[in-house]
């Protein structure tokens, strides 16, 4: 087995959703059941318009501290604005953690 290679993806942003209602809020809004993804795993989801057009797509990572959404950095502000509109009385907070964490990929030549 060859040594792994890594690349840091500076164009990616990270949005943390925390609070008791974060999984339920995402379950109602996106194309995946966020509450069904175990910690340490990931899922791919999208936020759709009422007409079914993709407004944002992202990777979703449940963690001990909440749920991380990994998406292109330029799309983060718009997704944050849209999620805030749907929050209503849900116990959820949104935090842009793009500057505190880095998205990276790892691979080996073996595939």
N, CA, C and O atoms as a GROMACS GRO file, in nm:
protein
  444
    1UNK      N    1   0.084  -0.118   0.000
    1UNK     CA    2   0.000   0.000   0.000
    1UNK      C    3   0.089   0.124   0.000
    1UNK      O    4   0.184   0.133   0.077
    2UNK      N    5   0.057   0.218  -0.085
    2UNK     CA    6   0.138   0.340  -0.095
    2UNK      C    7   0.098   0.441   0.012
    2UNK      O    8  -0.008   0.430   0.073
    3UNK      N    9   0.186   0.538   0.034
    3UNK     CA   10   0.158   0.642   0.132
    3UNK      C   11   0.044   0.730   0.082
    3UNK      O   12   0.035   0.758  -0.038
    4UNK      N   13  -0.043   0.775   0.171
    4UNK     CA   14  -0.155   0.859   0.128
    4UNK      C   15  -0.108   0.999   0.087
    4UNK      O   16  -0.009   1.051   0.138
    5UNK      N   17  -0.181   1.058  -0.004
    5UNK     CA   18  -0.160   1.196  -0.046
    5UNK      C   19  -0.275   1.279   0.009
    5UNK      O   20  -0.382   1.225   0.040
    6UNK      N   21  -0.254   1.409   0.021
    6UNK     CA   22  -0.357   1.496   0.077
    6UNK      C   23  -0.363   1.626  -0.002
    6UNK      O   24  -0.264   1.669  -0.061
    7UNK      N   25  -0.479   1.686  -0.002
    7UNK     CA   26  -0.498   1.818  -0.062
    7UNK      C   27  -0.596   1.896   0.026
    7UNK      O   28  -0.698   1.842   0.069
    8UNK      N   29  -0.563   2.020   0.052
    8UNK     CA   30  -0.651   2.107   0.128
    8UNK      C   31  -0.738   2.185   0.029
    8UNK      O   32  -0.689   2.239  -0.069
    9UNK      N   33  -0.867   2.189   0.057
    9UNK     CA   34  -0.964   2.251  -0.034
    9UNK      C   35  -1.004   2.388   0.022
    9UNK      O   36  -1.104   2.400   0.092
   10UNK      N   37  -0.926   2.489  -0.011
   10UNK     CA   38  -0.949   2.622   0.044
   10UNK      C   39  -1.078   2.686  -0.008
   10UNK      O   40  -1.126   2.782   0.050
   11UNK      N   41  -1.133   2.635  -0.116
   11UNK     CA   42  -1.256   2.690  -0.171
   11UNK      C   43  -1.382   2.636  -0.106
   11UNK      O   44  -1.493   2.671  -0.148
   12UNK      N   45  -1.367   2.551  -0.004
   12UNK     CA   46  -1.482   2.493   0.064
   12UNK      C   47  -1.511   2.569   0.192
   12UNK      O   48  -1.419   2.617   0.259
   13UNK      N   49  -1.636   2.580   0.228
   13UNK     CA   50  -1.678   2.644   0.351
   13UNK      C   51  -1.745   2.543   0.442
   13UNK      O   52  -1.794   2.440   0.395
   14UNK      N   53  -1.747   2.570   0.570
   14UNK     CA   54  -1.809   2.482   0.669
   14UNK      C   55  -1.909   2.561   0.752
   14UNK      O   56  -1.877   2.665   0.809
   15UNK      N   57  -2.030   2.510   0.759
   15UNK     CA   58  -2.136   2.569   0.839
   15UNK      C   59  -2.175   2.468   0.946
   15UNK      O   60  -2.209   2.354   0.914
   16UNK      N   61  -2.171   2.509   1.074
   16UNK     CA   62  -2.210   2.419   1.183
   16UNK      C   63  -2.351   2.453   1.228
   16UNK      O   64  -2.383   2.568   1.256
   17UNK      N   65  -2.436   2.350   1.234
   17UNK     CA   66  -2.568   2.361   1.292
   17UNK      C   67  -2.563   2.292   1.426
   17UNK      O   68  -2.524   2.176   1.434
   18UNK      N   69  -2.602   2.361   1.531
   18UNK     CA   70  -2.602   2.300   1.663
   18UNK      C   71  -2.734   2.332   1.732
   18UNK      O   72  -2.803   2.427   1.696
   19UNK      N   73  -2.766   2.251   1.829
   19UNK     CA   74  -2.891   2.267   1.901
   19UNK      C   75  -2.975   2.141   1.889
   19UNK      O   76  -2.955   2.060   1.798
   20UNK      N   77  -3.068   2.125   1.980
   20UNK     CA   78  -3.149   2.003   1.988
   20UNK      C   79  -3.231   1.977   1.862
   20UNK      O   80  -3.258   1.862   1.828
   21UNK      N   81  -3.272   2.083   1.792
   21UNK     CA   82  -3.360   2.067   1.676
   21UNK      C   83  -3.288   2.065   1.542
   21UNK      O   84  -3.353   2.061   1.438
   22UNK      N   85  -3.154   2.066   1.541
   22UNK     CA   86  -3.080   2.072   1.415
   22UNK      C   87  -3.110   1.954   1.322
   22UNK      O   88  -3.139   1.977   1.205
   23UNK      N   89  -3.105   1.828   1.371
   23UNK     CA   90  -3.136   1.718   1.279
   23UNK      C   91  -3.279   1.723   1.226
   23UNK      O   92  -3.302   1.697   1.108
   24UNK      N   93  -3.374   1.756   1.311
   24UNK     CA   94  -3.515   1.761   1.269
   24UNK      C   95  -3.537   1.873   1.167
   24UNK      O   96  -3.615   1.856   1.073
   25UNK      N   97  -3.471   1.986   1.185
   25UNK     CA   98  -3.484   2.096   1.090
   25UNK      C   99  -3.434   2.053   0.953
   25UNK      O  100  -3.501   2.076   0.852
   26UNK      N  101  -3.317   1.991   0.949
   26UNK     CA  102  -3.263   1.944   0.822
   26UNK      C  103  -3.352   1.835   0.760
   26UNK      O  104  -3.370   1.832   0.638
   27UNK      N  105  -3.406   1.746   0.843
   27UNK     CA  106  -3.494   1.640   0.791
   27UNK      C  107  -3.612   1.700   0.716
   27UNK      O  108  -3.657   1.643   0.616
   28UNK      N  109  -3.663   1.814   0.761
   28UNK     CA  110  -3.777   1.879   0.697
   28UNK      C  111  -3.739   1.956   0.572
   28UNK      O  112  -3.825   1.982   0.487
   29UNK      N  113  -3.611   1.994   0.558
   29UNK     CA  114  -3.574   2.087   0.451
   29UNK      C  115  -3.492   2.028   0.338
   29UNK      O  116  -3.500   2.077   0.225
   30UNK      N  117  -3.414   1.926   0.363
   30UNK     CA  118  -3.320   1.878   0.261
   30UNK      C  119  -3.356   1.738   0.213
   30UNK      O  120  -3.448   1.675   0.265
   31UNK      N  121  -3.282   1.690   0.114
   31UNK     CA  122  -3.316   1.567   0.044
   31UNK      C  123  -3.264   1.439   0.110
   31UNK      O  124  -3.266   1.333   0.048
   32UNK      N  125  -3.219   1.447   0.233
   32UNK     CA  126  -3.168   1.330   0.305
   32UNK      C  127  -3.219   1.337   0.448
   32UNK      O  128  -3.244   1.446   0.500
   33UNK      N  129  -3.233   1.223   0.512
   33UNK     CA  130  -3.271   1.218   0.652
   33UNK      C  131  -3.145   1.236   0.737
   33UNK      O  132  -3.073   1.140   0.764
   34UNK      N  133  -3.120   1.358   0.777
   34UNK     CA  134  -2.998   1.389   0.853
   34UNK      C  135  -2.993   1.312   0.984
   34UNK      O  136  -2.885   1.275   1.030
   35UNK      N  137  -3.107   1.290   1.045
   35UNK     CA  138  -3.112   1.220   1.174
   35UNK      C  139  -3.074   1.073   1.161
   35UNK      O  140  -3.047   1.008   1.262
   36UNK      N  141  -3.072   1.018   1.040
   36UNK     CA  142  -3.040   0.877   1.018
   36UNK      C  143  -2.891   0.853   0.993
   36UNK      O  144  -2.847   0.738   0.991
   37UNK      N  145  -2.814   0.959   0.974
   37UNK     CA  146  -2.671   0.944   0.946
   37UNK      C  147  -2.595   0.934   1.077
   37UNK      O  148  -2.602   1.025   1.160
   38UNK      N  149  -2.522   0.824   1.099
   38UNK     CA  150  -2.450   0.809   1.225
   38UNK      C  151  -2.326   0.900   1.231
   38UNK      O  152  -2.268   0.936   1.129
   39UNK      N  153  -2.290   0.936   1.353
   39UNK     CA  154  -2.168   1.015   1.373
   39UNK      C  155  -2.050   0.938   1.316
   39UNK      O  156  -2.040   0.817   1.334
   40UNK      N  157  -1.961   1.009   1.246
   40UNK     CA  158  -1.846   0.946   1.183
   40UNK      C  159  -1.872   0.909   1.038
   40UNK      O  160  -1.781   0.864   0.969
   41UNK      N  161  -1.995   0.927   0.992
   41UNK     CA  162  -2.031   0.902   0.853
   41UNK      C  163  -2.067   1.034   0.786
   41UNK      O  164  -2.066   1.139   0.850
   42UNK      N  165  -2.098   1.028   0.658
   42UNK     CA  166  -2.132   1.149   0.584
   42UNK      C  167  -2.248   1.118   0.490
   42UNK      O  168  -2.275   1.003   0.457
   43UNK      N  169  -2.314   1.224   0.448
   43UNK     CA  170  -2.421   1.212   0.350
   43UNK      C  171  -2.413   1.328   0.253
   43UNK      O  172  -2.347   1.428   0.281
   44UNK      N  173  -2.478   1.314   0.141
   44UNK     CA  174  -2.483   1.420   0.041
   44UNK      C  175  -2.628   1.465   0.032
   44UNK      O  176  -2.717   1.382   0.017
   45UNK      N  177  -2.653   1.596   0.041
   45UNK     CA  178  -2.789   1.648   0.044
   45UNK      C  179  -2.799   1.774  -0.040
   45UNK      O  180  -2.699   1.832  -0.082
   46UNK      N  181  -2.923   1.813  -0.064
   46UNK     CA  182  -2.950   1.937  -0.137
   46UNK      C  183  -3.070   2.006  -0.075
   46UNK      O  184  -3.160   1.941  -0.022
   47UNK      N  185  -3.069   2.137  -0.082
   47UNK     CA  186  -3.184   2.218  -0.046
   47UNK      C  187  -3.251   2.256  -0.176
   47UNK      O  188  -3.187   2.311  -0.266
   48UNK      N  189  -3.382   2.226  -0.187
   48UNK     CA  190  -3.453   2.249  -0.312
   48UNK      C  191  -3.551   2.364  -0.298
   48UNK      O  192  -3.600   2.394  -0.189
   49UNK      N  193  -3.580   2.429  -0.409
   49UNK     CA  194  -3.685   2.530  -0.413
   49UNK      C  195  -3.820   2.457  -0.413
   49UNK      O  196  -3.823   2.336  -0.433
   50UNK      N  197  -3.931   2.529  -0.389
   50UNK     CA  198  -4.062   2.464  -0.396
   50UNK      C  199  -4.089   2.400  -0.533
   50UNK      O  200  -4.169   2.306  -0.543
   51UNK      N  201  -4.024   2.449  -0.637
   51UNK     CA  202  -4.042   2.392  -0.771
   51UNK      C  203  -3.948   2.273  -0.796
   51UNK      O  204  -3.956   2.210  -0.902
   52UNK      N  205  -3.861   2.242  -0.701
   52UNK     CA  206  -3.771   2.128  -0.714
   52UNK      C  207  -3.634   2.161  -0.771
   52UNK      O  208  -3.558   2.069  -0.802
   53UNK      N  209  -3.602   2.288  -0.787
   53UNK     CA  210  -3.469   2.326  -0.837
   53UNK      C  211  -3.369   2.324  -0.722
   53UNK      O  212  -3.402   2.359  -0.609
   54UNK      N  213  -3.247   2.284  -0.753
   54UNK     CA  214  -3.142   2.279  -0.650
   54UNK      C  215  -3.096   2.420  -0.618
   54UNK      O  216  -3.049   2.493  -0.705
   55UNK      N  217  -3.111   2.458  -0.491
   55UNK     CA  218  -3.063   2.588  -0.443
   55UNK      C  219  -2.922   2.577  -0.387
   55UNK      O  220  -2.841   2.668  -0.402
   56UNK      N  221  -2.893   2.465  -0.323
   56UNK     CA  222  -2.760   2.441  -0.266
   56UNK      C  223  -2.743   2.291  -0.248
   56UNK      O  224  -2.839   2.220  -0.216
   57UNK      N  225  -2.622   2.242  -0.269
   57UNK     CA  226  -2.592   2.103  -0.238
   57UNK      C  227  -2.467   2.099  -0.152
   57UNK      O  228  -2.380   2.186  -0.163
   58UNK      N  229  -2.459   1.999  -0.066
   58UNK     CA  230  -2.352   1.997   0.033
   58UNK      C  231  -2.335   1.857   0.089
   58UNK      O  232  -2.422   1.771   0.076
   59UNK      N  233  -2.219   1.836   0.151
   59UNK     CA  234  -2.194   1.716   0.229
   59UNK      C  235  -2.232   1.746   0.373
   59UNK      O  236  -2.214   1.858   0.422
   60UNK      N  237  -2.285   1.648   0.440
   60UNK     CA  238  -2.337   1.664   0.576
   60UNK      C  239  -2.263   1.566   0.667
   60UNK      O  240  -2.258   1.446   0.638
   61UNK      N  241  -2.206   1.615   0.777
   61UNK     CA  242  -2.128   1.534   0.870
   61UNK      C  243  -2.180   1.552   1.012
   61UNK      O  244  -2.152   1.655   1.073
   62UNK      N  245  -2.254   1.455   1.067
   62UNK     CA  246  -2.293   1.465   1.208
   62UNK      C  247  -2.170   1.453   1.299
   62UNK      O  248  -2.085   1.367   1.277
   63UNK      N  249  -2.161   1.538   1.398
   63UNK     CA  250  -2.052   1.534   1.495
   63UNK      C  251  -2.109   1.541   1.635
   63UNK      O  252  -2.229   1.556   1.654
   64UNK      N  253  -2.022   1.529   1.732
   64UNK     CA  254  -2.060   1.541   1.872
   64UNK      C  255  -2.120   1.680   1.901
   64UNK      O  256  -2.210   1.693   1.984
   65UNK      N  257  -2.069   1.782   1.833
   65UNK     CA  258  -2.109   1.920   1.859
   65UNK      C  259  -2.221   1.971   1.770
   65UNK      O  260  -2.261   2.086   1.783
   66UNK      N  261  -2.274   1.888   1.682
   66UNK     CA  262  -2.378   1.933   1.591
   66UNK      C  263  -2.363   1.866   1.456
   66UNK      O  264  -2.322   1.750   1.446
   67UNK      N  265  -2.397   1.939   1.352
   67UNK     CA  266  -2.388   1.888   1.216
   67UNK      C  267  -2.308   1.987   1.133
   67UNK      O  268  -2.337   2.106   1.132
   68UNK      N  269  -2.206   1.938   1.063
   68UNK     CA  270  -2.125   2.022   0.974
   68UNK      C  271  -2.176   2.007   0.831
   68UNK      O  272  -2.200   1.896   0.785
   69UNK      N  273  -2.191   2.119   0.763
   69UNK     CA  274  -2.225   2.120   0.622
   69UNK      C  275  -2.103   2.170   0.546
   69UNK      O  276  -2.051   2.278   0.576
   70UNK      N  277  -2.057   2.093   0.450
   70UNK     CA  278  -1.940   2.127   0.367
   70UNK      C  279  -1.991   2.163   0.228
   70UNK      O  280  -2.050   2.080   0.160
   71UNK      N  281  -1.968   2.287   0.188
   71UNK     CA  282  -2.015   2.336   0.059
   71UNK      C  283  -1.919   2.438   0.002
   71UNK      O  284  -1.830   2.484   0.073
   72UNK      N  285  -1.934   2.475  -0.124
   72UNK     CA  286  -1.847   2.580  -0.179
   72UNK      C  287  -1.860   2.709  -0.099
   72UNK      O  288  -1.970   2.752  -0.066
   73UNK      N  289  -1.747   2.768  -0.068
   73UNK     CA  290  -1.746   2.890   0.016
   73UNK      C  291  -1.836   3.002  -0.038
   73UNK      O  292  -1.903   3.068   0.041
   74UNK      N  293  -1.840   3.025  -0.170
   74UNK     CA  294  -1.927   3.132  -0.220
   74UNK      C  295  -2.077   3.106  -0.197
   74UNK      O  296  -2.156   3.200  -0.196
   75UNK      N  297  -2.116   2.980  -0.178
   75UNK     CA  298  -2.257   2.946  -0.159
   75UNK      C  299  -2.299   2.947  -0.012
   75UNK      O  300  -2.418   2.937   0.018
   76UNK      N  301  -2.204   2.960   0.078
   76UNK     CA  302  -2.234   2.949   0.221
   76UNK      C  303  -2.326   3.059   0.271
   76UNK      O  304  -2.420   3.030   0.345
   77UNK      N  305  -2.303   3.182   0.234
   77UNK     CA  306  -2.385   3.293   0.284
   77UNK      C  307  -2.530   3.278   0.241
   77UNK      O  308  -2.621   3.305   0.320
   78UNK      N  309  -2.553   3.237   0.117
   78UNK     CA  310  -2.690   3.220   0.069
   78UNK      C  311  -2.760   3.106   0.142
   78UNK      O  312  -2.876   3.119   0.179
   79UNK      N  313  -2.690   2.993   0.164
   79UNK     CA  314  -2.751   2.882   0.237
   79UNK      C  315  -2.782   2.923   0.380
   79UNK      O  316  -2.888   2.890   0.432
   80UNK      N  317  -2.692   2.994   0.444
   80UNK     CA  318  -2.715   3.040   0.580
   80UNK      C  319  -2.839   3.128   0.586
   80UNK      O  320  -2.920   3.114   0.678
   81UNK      N  321  -2.854   3.218   0.492
   81UNK     CA  322  -2.972   3.306   0.487
   81UNK      C  323  -3.101   3.225   0.472
   81UNK      O  324  -3.200   3.252   0.540
   82UNK      N  325  -3.099   3.126   0.383
   82UNK     CA  326  -3.218   3.044   0.360
   82UNK      C  327  -3.252   2.958   0.482
   82UNK      O  328  -3.369   2.948   0.519
   83UNK      N  329  -3.152   2.897   0.544
   83UNK     CA  330  -3.178   2.815   0.662
   83UNK      C  331  -3.233   2.901   0.777
   83UNK      O  332  -3.320   2.856   0.852
   84UNK      N  333  -3.181   3.022   0.790
   84UNK     CA  334  -3.228   3.113   0.894
   84UNK      C  335  -3.376   3.146   0.875
   84UNK      O  336  -3.450   3.160   0.972
   85UNK      N  337  -3.420   3.160   0.751
   85UNK     CA  338  -3.560   3.187   0.722
   85UNK      C  339  -3.650   3.073   0.769
   85UNK      O  340  -3.761   3.098   0.816
   86UNK      N  341  -3.603   2.949   0.757
   86UNK     CA  342  -3.684   2.834   0.793
   86UNK      C  343  -3.672   2.793   0.939
   86UNK      O  344  -3.744   2.705   0.985
   87UNK      N  345  -3.583   2.855   1.012
   87UNK     CA  346  -3.559   2.816   1.151
   87UNK      C  347  -3.680   2.837   1.239
   87UNK      O  348  -3.711   2.751   1.322
   88UNK      N  349  -3.751   2.947   1.223
   88UNK     CA  350  -3.867   2.983   1.304
   88UNK      C  351  -3.837   2.968   1.452
   88UNK      O  352  -3.750   3.040   1.503
   89UNK      N  353  -3.904   2.878   1.522
   89UNK     CA  354  -3.883   2.864   1.667
   89UNK      C  355  -3.795   2.744   1.703
   89UNK      O  356  -3.783   2.708   1.820
   90UNK      N  357  -3.734   2.685   1.605
   90UNK     CA  358  -3.648   2.568   1.631
   90UNK      C  359  -3.527   2.609   1.713
   90UNK      O  360  -3.473   2.719   1.696
   91UNK      N  361  -3.485   2.520   1.800
   91UNK     CA  362  -3.366   2.544   1.882
   91UNK      C  363  -3.243   2.502   1.802
   91UNK      O  364  -3.190   2.392   1.818
   92UNK      N  365  -3.200   2.593   1.714
   92UNK     CA  366  -3.087   2.568   1.624
   92UNK      C  367  -3.006   2.696   1.614
   92UNK      O  368  -3.061   2.805   1.602
   93UNK      N  369  -2.874   2.682   1.617
   93UNK     CA  370  -2.788   2.796   1.589
   93UNK      C  371  -2.697   2.760   1.472
   93UNK      O  372  -2.662   2.644   1.452
   94UNK      N  373  -2.661   2.861   1.395
   94UNK     CA  374  -2.577   2.844   1.277
   94UNK      C  375  -2.447   2.920   1.299
   94UNK      O  376  -2.448   3.035   1.341
   95UNK      N  377  -2.334   2.855   1.270
   95UNK     CA  378  -2.204   2.918   1.286
   95UNK      C  379  -2.117   2.886   1.165
   95UNK      O  380  -2.099   2.769   1.130
   96UNK      N  381  -2.063   2.989   1.103
   96UNK     CA  382  -1.967   2.970   0.994
   96UNK      C  383  -1.832   2.939   1.057
   96UNK      O  384  -1.772   3.025   1.121
   97UNK      N  385  -1.785   2.816   1.041
   97UNK     CA  386  -1.658   2.775   1.101
   97UNK      C  387  -1.550   2.756   0.994
   97UNK      O  388  -1.452   2.685   1.017
   98UNK      N  389  -1.568   2.818   0.879
   98UNK     CA  390  -1.475   2.804   0.768
   98UNK      C  391  -1.333   2.847   0.802
   98UNK      O  392  -1.237   2.787   0.754
   99UNK      N  393  -1.319   2.949   0.886
   99UNK     CA  394  -1.186   2.998   0.920
   99UNK      C  395  -1.122   2.920   1.034
   99UNK      O  396  -1.002   2.930   1.057
  100UNK      N  397  -1.203   2.841   1.106
  100UNK     CA  398  -1.150   2.765   1.220
  100UNK      C  399  -1.118   2.620   1.185
  100UNK      O  400  -1.052   2.551   1.262
  101UNK      N  401  -1.162   2.574   1.068
  101UNK     CA  402  -1.139   2.436   1.027
  101UNK      C  403  -1.108   2.433   0.878
  101UNK      O  404  -1.139   2.527   0.805
  102UNK      N  405  -1.046   2.326   0.833
  102UNK     CA  406  -1.008   2.313   0.694
  102UNK      C  407  -1.064   2.184   0.637
  102UNK      O  408  -1.064   2.080   0.704
  103UNK      N  409  -1.111   2.190   0.515
  103UNK     CA  410  -1.157   2.070   0.445
  103UNK      C  411  -1.039   2.014   0.366
  103UNK      O  412  -0.969   2.087   0.296
  104UNK      N  413  -1.018   1.884   0.379
  104UNK     CA  414  -0.907   1.818   0.308
  104UNK      C  415  -0.956   1.686   0.252
  104UNK      O  416  -1.054   1.629   0.300
  105UNK      N  417  -0.886   1.638   0.151
  105UNK     CA  418  -0.913   1.505   0.096
  105UNK      C  419  -0.785   1.424   0.104
  105UNK      O  420  -0.674   1.477   0.090
  106UNK      N  421  -0.802   1.295   0.126
  106UNK     CA  422  -0.691   1.201   0.133
  106UNK      C  423  -0.714   1.090   0.031
  106UNK      O  424  -0.828   1.049   0.010
  107UNK      N  425  -0.607   1.042  -0.032
  107UNK     CA  426  -0.619   0.929  -0.124
  107UNK      C  427  -0.486   0.857  -0.134
  107UNK      O  428  -0.382   0.909  -0.094
  108UNK      N  429  -0.492   0.737  -0.186
  108UNK     CA  430  -0.371   0.661  -0.212
  108UNK      C  431  -0.366   0.627  -0.360
  108UNK      O  432  -0.468   0.627  -0.428
  109UNK      N  433  -0.250   0.598  -0.409
  109UNK     CA  434  -0.233   0.562  -0.550
  109UNK      C  435  -0.299   0.427  -0.578
  109UNK      O  436  -0.328   0.395  -0.694
  110UNK      N  437  -0.321   0.350  -0.475
  110UNK     CA  438  -0.385   0.218  -0.491
  110UNK      C  439  -0.534   0.229  -0.520
  110UNK      O  440  -0.597   0.129  -0.558
  111UNK      N  441  -0.592   0.348  -0.503
  111UNK     CA  442  -0.734   0.365  -0.530
  111UNK      C  443  -0.808   0.370  -0.407
  111UNK      O  444  -0.930   0.384  -0.409
   0.00000   0.00000   0.00000
